Amino acid sequence: MFLWICLILGTIWLIRLVEQGTVKPLFLPTPTPTRTAESYALEGDSQFIAGKLDAAITAYREAVNVDPTNADVWAKLARIQAYSSKLLITDVQQRTRLEEAQASIDQAVSLAPDDSTVHAIRAFVLDWHANPALVGEDRAQEMLTEAEQEAVRALQLDNQNTLALAFYAEILVDQQKWTQAELNIKQAVERDPSLMDVHRIYALVLESLALYSQAITEYDKAIAIAPNLTFLYISAGANYRTLKNYDTALEYFTKAIRLNEQLQIRDPIPYLSIAKAYSQEGEYFIAARNVLRALEIDQANADIYGQLGIIYYKSRNFEGSILALKCAVRGCTPEESCDARGGCGEAEQGVQVTGLPLSPNTVAYYYEYVERLALLTNPPLSNYCPEASQPAAELRIQTYGSDPVVKAVVNDVLQDYEDICASLEEGATPVVSTPSQITPEP
């Protein structure tokens, strides 16, 4: 009986210890250690070096979730978010990503108001965000002025901050202060030639001075430091394209494609760069094939349809250009998106495409669309004037006339549209044939 009493009391004591947590039950899973913010930040650094910018952003977001008071991590996140906007095509995508970068760097500044590097990166983000096509002319000037103030503040806090000096040079380029920009970036190169940002910005300064061969040399130096960043290859190739050295330009764009394949990144930009090179050479068929390859990667991207429409227009495939430009300007249904791409295969499906708003980056799509519709109007077989009326009205209200060449082209297009379509307002109603009923040439 004494033994039974001891066993009962021991059992009760063990149960109480288990309830208190002092004794753990058997077969519980092994506890998993919580990752630190530094661990996620190191992963973000590795992903950025590897060229996987989206993965780097994900890692840095995890880092700030673990430690939201780490200003350094917030600043690094903002820098990569800004750079990743280079891989986006439409205004909406770029604006959204840069707004995210702005929010990240503002958080960093609030946490470390006297950190020179934080202010330098804020200057960089503001400068890239100060795009009139994204924020409007007035707001862009305000942001550019604020970016300059941030760069000056960063240098006041640490006059040896090479990154701040380089970003200040980039801002000066956008302010068209080329001589001062060149002086600043040369100082940055002398201080620390091991930074990718320094050589990238030096290349940009040389581009602004039309020194394209020297700019390519600096891009190559940046590539040697960060060989997995595809936008560096695209920039270097664009300089070769400007020099009309198309073969070498295509080599750089092809390197970007191969790099994306290795990294398993689906990016349409290298294909669009190749298309532009072939288009400048007058090889419109192969240019269109590359734009169609870009559309396979991003089927709902209205900007790519716009580029396809321009190439079709240059190749004199006017009816095909209307289909593609309609997707870019007004948007199109899944069936129309298939027609714009020359037809979908058995395993393919069309997608709904949302049209692009009128901006300096899309004005060419608008006026080409209006002009094609007007010139292909041929009563009683076809009448595209009703469809052209809305984009023509938008062009008339806001023509982005700061560029005299664009302004003259828009005025000419609107005059042609009015001359053709005004004559149809009176008389018999013609038979309407919508662009979606036209099949583009192969």
C-alpha positions in Angstrom: 0.0 0.0 0.0 2.9 2.4 0.8 4.4 1.7 -2.6 1.0 2.4 -4.4 0.7 5.7 -2.4 4.2 6.7 -3.5 3.4 6.0 -7.2 0.1 7.9 -7.0 1.8 10.9 -5.4 4.7 10.8 -7.9 2.2 10.7 -10.8 0.3 13.7 -9.5 3.6 15.6 -9.0 4.8 14.7 -12.6 1.4 15.9 -14.1 1.7 19.2 -12.3 5.3 19.7 -13.6 4.1 19.0 -17.1 1.2 21.5 -16.7 3.7 24.1 -15.4 6.0 23.5 -18.4 8.9 22.3 -16.3 8.7 18.9 -17.8 8.2 18.6 -21.6 6.1 15.7 -23.0 7.9 13.1 -25.1 8.0 13.3 -28.9 7.6 17.0 -29.2 9.1 18.5 -32.4 12.6 20.0 -32.1 12.3 23.8 -31.6 13.3 25.8 -34.7 15.6 28.8 -34.1 14.2 32.1 -35.3 16.3 33.8 -38.0 17.8 37.2 -37.2 17.4 40.3 -39.3 21.1 40.1 -40.1 20.6 36.6 -41.6 17.8 37.8 -43.9 19.9 40.9 -44.8 22.9 38.6 -45.8 20.5 36.6 -47.9 19.3 39.8 -49.6 22.9 40.8 -50.3 23.6 37.4 -51.9 20.5 37.5 -54.0 21.3 41.0 -55.2 24.8 39.9 -56.2 23.3 37.0 -58.0 21.1 39.3 -59.9 17.8 38.0 -58.4 16.4 41.4 -57.4 12.9 40.2 -56.6 14.3 37.5 -54.3 16.6 40.1 -52.7 13.6 42.4 -52.0 11.7 39.5 -50.4 14.7 38.7 -48.1 15.0 42.3 -47.0 11.3 42.6 -46.3 11.7 39.6 -44.0 14.6 41.3 -42.3 12.6 44.5 -41.6 9.7 42.3 -40.4 12.0 40.7 -37.8 13.7 44.0 -36.9 11.7 47.1 -38.0 14.1 49.4 -36.2 17.1 48.6 -38.4 17.7 51.7 -40.6 20.5 50.1 -42.5 18.3 47.3 -43.7 15.5 49.7 -44.6 18.0 51.7 -46.7 19.4 48.6 -48.5 15.8 47.5 -49.3 15.1 50.9 -50.8 18.2 50.8 -53.0 17.3 47.4 -54.4 13.7 48.4 -54.9 14.9 51.4 -56.9 17.2 49.3 -59.0 14.6 46.7 -59.7 12.4 49.4 -61.3 14.9 49.3 -64.1 13.5 45.8 -65.0 9.9 47.0 -65.2 8.4 48.4 -68.4 5.2 50.3 -67.9 4.8 53.6 -66.1 2.4 52.0 -63.5 4.8 49.3 -62.6 7.8 51.6 -62.3 5.8 54.2 -60.3 4.5 51.5 -57.8 8.0 50.1 -57.3 9.6 53.5 -56.8 6.8 54.5 -54.3 7.7 51.4 -52.4 11.4 52.4 -52.4 10.4 55.9 -51.3 8.4 54.5 -48.3 11.3 52.3 -47.3 14.0 55.0 -47.4 11.7 57.4 -45.5 11.4 54.8 -42.8 15.2 54.6 -42.7 15.6 58.3 -42.4 13.1 58.5 -39.5 15.1 55.8 -37.7 18.6 57.3 -38.4 18.3 61.0 -39.3 22.0 61.5 -39.0 23.3 58.6 -41.1 25.2 59.8 -44.2 24.6 56.6 -46.2 20.8 56.7 -45.5 20.6 60.2 -46.8 22.7 59.3 -49.8 20.4 56.4 -50.7 17.3 58.7 -50.2 18.9 61.1 -52.7 19.3 58.2 -55.2 15.7 57.1 -54.7 14.3 60.6 -55.1 16.3 61.2 -58.3 15.0 58.0 -59.9 11.5 58.8 -58.8 11.7 62.3 -60.2 10.5 61.2 -63.7 8.0 63.6 -65.3 6.3 60.6 -67.0 5.7 59.1 -63.5 4.9 62.1 -61.3 4.3 65.0 -63.6 6.7 67.9 -64.5 6.2 70.1 -61.4 6.4 67.3 -58.9 9.5 65.9 -60.7 11.3 69.2 -60.3 10.4 69.3 -56.6 11.7 65.8 -56.1 14.9 66.6 -58.0 15.5 69.6 -55.8 14.9 67.5 -52.7 17.2 64.8 -54.0 20.0 67.4 -54.3 19.4 68.6 -50.8 19.6 65.0 -49.5 22.9 64.4 -51.3 24.3 67.6 -49.9 23.1 66.6 -46.4 24.8 63.2 -46.8 28.1 64.9 -47.7 27.8 67.3 -44.8 27.4 64.3 -42.4 30.4 62.5 -44.0 32.4 64.3 -46.7 34.3 61.1 -47.5 31.1 59.2 -48.4 31.9 58.0 -52.0 28.4 56.7 -52.6 26.9 60.1 -51.7 29.3 61.8 -54.1 28.4 59.4 -56.9 24.6 59.8 -56.4 25.1 63.6 -56.3 26.8 63.3 -59.7 23.8 61.4 -61.1 21.4 64.1 -59.8 23.6 66.8 -61.4 23.2 65.0 -64.8 19.4 65.1 -64.4 19.8 68.8 -63.6 21.9 69.2 -66.8 24.9 70.4 -64.8 27.3 68.1 -66.7 30.6 69.8 -65.9 29.9 69.7 -62.2 28.6 66.1 -62.5 31.9 65.0 -64.2 34.0 66.6 -61.5 32.1 64.8 -58.7 32.1 61.4 -60.3 35.8 61.6 -61.1 36.4 62.3 -57.4 34.2 59.3 -56.5 36.2 57.0 -58.9 39.5 58.1 -57.3 38.2 57.5 -53.8 36.7 54.0 -54.4 36.8 52.4 -57.8 35.5 49.1 -56.3 31.8 50.2 -56.2 29.5 49.2 -59.0 27.3 52.3 -58.5 30.4 54.6 -59.1 31.2 53.1 -62.5 27.5 52.9 -63.5 27.1 56.6 -62.8 30.4 57.5 -64.4 29.1 55.7 -67.5 25.8 57.7 -67.3 27.8 61.0 -67.1 29.8 60.0 -70.2 26.6 59.1 -72.0 25.2 62.6 -71.3 28.4 64.0 -72.9 27.9 61.8 -75.9 31.1 59.9 -75.1 29.6 56.5 -75.8 32.7 54.5 -76.2 34.1 55.7 -72.9 30.7 55.0 -71.3 30.9 51.4 -72.5 34.2 51.0 -70.8 32.7 52.1 -67.5 29.7 49.8 -68.0 32.2 47.0 -68.5 33.9 47.9 -65.3 30.6 47.9 -63.5 29.8 44.5 -65.0 33.1 43.1 -63.8 32.1 44.1 -60.3 28.5 42.9 -60.5 28.3 40.4 -63.4 24.8 39.2 -62.7 22.9 42.5 -63.0 21.2 42.3 -66.4 20.4 46.1 -66.6 24.1 46.8 -66.9 24.4 44.6 -70.1 21.3 46.4 -71.5 22.8 49.8 -70.9 26.1 48.9 -72.4 24.3 47.3 -75.4 22.2 50.5 -75.8 25.4 52.5 -76.2 26.7 50.1 -78.9 23.4 50.5 -80.6 23.7 54.3 -80.5 27.1 53.9 -82.2 25.4 51.7 -84.8 27.6 48.8 -83.8 24.6 46.5 -83.9 26.5 43.1 -83.8 28.2 43.9 -80.5 25.0 45.4 -79.1 23.2 42.2 -79.9 25.9 40.2 -78.1 25.3 42.2 -74.9 21.6 41.8 -75.1 22.0 38.1 -75.7 24.2 37.8 -72.7 21.4 39.4 -70.6 19.0 36.7 -72.0 21.4 33.9 -71.1 21.9 35.3 -67.7 18.2 35.5 -67.1 17.9 31.8 -68.2 20.6 30.8 -65.7 18.9 32.7 -63.0 15.4 31.5 -64.1 14.2 35.0 -64.5 11.5 35.8 -67.0 12.3 39.3 -68.3 11.1 40.7 -71.6 13.4 43.7 -71.7 16.4 42.0 -73.4 14.1 40.8 -76.2 12.7 44.3 -76.6 16.3 45.7 -76.8 17.1 43.2 -79.5 14.0 44.2 -81.4 15.0 47.9 -81.2 18.4 47.1 -82.7 17.0 45.1 -85.6 14.3 47.8 -86.1 17.0 50.4 -86.5 18.7 48.2 -89.1 15.4 47.9 -91.0 15.0 44.2 -90.1 11.4 44.5 -89.1 10.5 40.8 -89.4 13.0 39.6 -86.9 12.4 42.7 -84.7 8.7 41.7 -84.6 9.6 38.1 -83.7 11.6 39.3 -80.7 8.7 41.5 -79.5 6.4 38.5 -79.8 8.9 36.6 -77.7 8.7 39.3 -75.1 4.9 39.0 -75.2 5.2 35.3 -74.5 6.8 36.3 -71.2 4.4 39.1 -70.3 1.2 38.7 -72.3 -0.8 41.3 -70.5 1.8 44.1 -70.8 0.2 46.9 -72.9 3.5 48.6 -73.5 4.9 45.6 -75.4 1.8 45.6 -77.6 2.5 49.3 -78.3 6.1 48.5 -79.4 4.8 45.7 -81.6 2.4 48.1 -83.2 5.2 50.6 -84.0 7.3 47.8 -85.6 4.3 46.6 -87.6 3.7 50.2 -88.8 7.4 50.6 -89.8 7.1 47.3 -91.8 4.0 48.7 -93.5 1.8 46.1 -91.8 -0.8 48.9 -91.1 -3.7 46.7 -90.3 -1.7 44.6 -87.9 -0.4 47.8 -86.2 -4.0 48.9 -85.5 -4.6 45.6 -83.6 -1.5 45.9 -81.5 -1.8 49.7 -80.9 -5.5 49.2 -79.8 -4.3 46.9 -77.0 -1.7 49.5 -76.0 -4.0 52.5 -76.0 -7.6 51.3 -75.4 -6.9 47.8 -74.0 -8.3 44.7 -75.6 -10.2 41.4 -74.9 -8.5 38.0 -74.6 -9.6 37.3 -78.2 -8.2 40.6 -79.5 -4.9 40.0 -77.7 -4.6 36.7 -79.6 -5.3 38.5 -82.9 -2.7 41.2 -82.1 -0.1 38.5 -81.6 -1.0 36.8 -84.9 -3.1 34.1 -83.3 -2.9 31.9 -80.2 -1.9 28.2 -80.4 -4.0 25.4 -79.2 -2.4 25.4 -75.8 -2.4 29.2 -75.5 -5.1 31.5 -74.2 -5.6 35.2 -74.7 -5.5 37.7 -71.8 -7.3 40.8 -70.9 -5.1 43.8 -71.6 -5.6 47.2 -69.9 -4.7 50.2 -72.0 -2.0 52.7 -71.0 -2.9 56.2 -70.0 -1.5 59.1 -72.1 2.0 60.1 -70.9 5.3 61.2 -72.5 6.3 57.5 -72.7 3.0 56.5 -74.5 2.2 59.5 -76.6 3.8 57.8 -79.7 1.3 54.9 -79.3 -1.6 57.3 -79.2 -0.8 59.4 -82.2 0.3 56.3 -84.3 -3.0 54.7 -83.4 -5.1 57.7 -84.4 -3.2 58.2 -87.6 -3.5 54.5 -88.6 -7.3 54.5 -87.9 -7.8 57.7 -89.9 -5.7 56.6 -92.9 -7.3 53.2 -93.1 -10.8 54.7 -93.1 -12.3 53.9 -96.5 -16.1 54.2 -96.7 -18.2 52.3 -97.3 -15.7 49.4 -96.6 -14.4 50.7 -93.2 -14.8 53.6 -90.9 -12.4 53.8 -87.9 -13.2 57.4 -87.1 -15.5 56.7 -84.1 -12.8 54.5 -82.5 -10.2 57.2 -83.1 -12.3 60.0 -81.5 -11.5 59.3 -77.9 -7.6 59.0 -78.2 -7.7 62.0 -80.5 -9.6 64.0 -77.9 -7.0 63.0 -75.3 -4.1 64.1 -77.6 -5.9 67.4 -78.2 -6.3 68.1 -74.5 -2.7 67.1 -73.5 -0.2 66.8 -76.2 3.0 66.9 -74.1 4.3 69.7 -76.3 7.5 70.3 -74.3 9.3 68.4 -77.2 8.8 70.5 -80.3 9.2 67.5 -82.6 6.5 65.5 -80.7 4.3 68.5 -80.7 4.6 69.0 -84.4 3.9 65.3 -85.1 0.8 65.3 -82.9 -0.5 68.4 -84.5 0.0 66.9 -88.0 -1.8 63.6 -86.9 -4.7 65.5 -85.4 -5.0 67.6 -88.6 -5.1 64.5 -90.8 -7.7 62.9 -88.5 -9.9 65.9 -88.6 -9.6 66.3 -92.4 -10.5 62.7 -93.0 -13.2 62.2 -90.4 -14.9 65.6 -90.7 -15.9 64.8 -94.2 -17.8 61.7 -93.0 -20.0 63.6 -90.5 -22.5 64.3 -93.3 -24.0 62.0 -95.8 -24.7 58.2 -95.8 -23.5 56.2 -92.8 -20.7 53.9 -93.9 -20.3 50.3 -92.9 -18.1 50.0 -89.8 -15.4 47.4 -89.7 -13.7 47.2 -86.3 -9.9 46.6 -86.1 -10.5 43.3 -84.2 -11.9 41.8 -87.4 -8.6 42.3 -89.2 -6.0 39.5 -89.1 -2.4 40.8 -89.1 0.1 39.4 -91.6 2.3 36.6 -90.3 
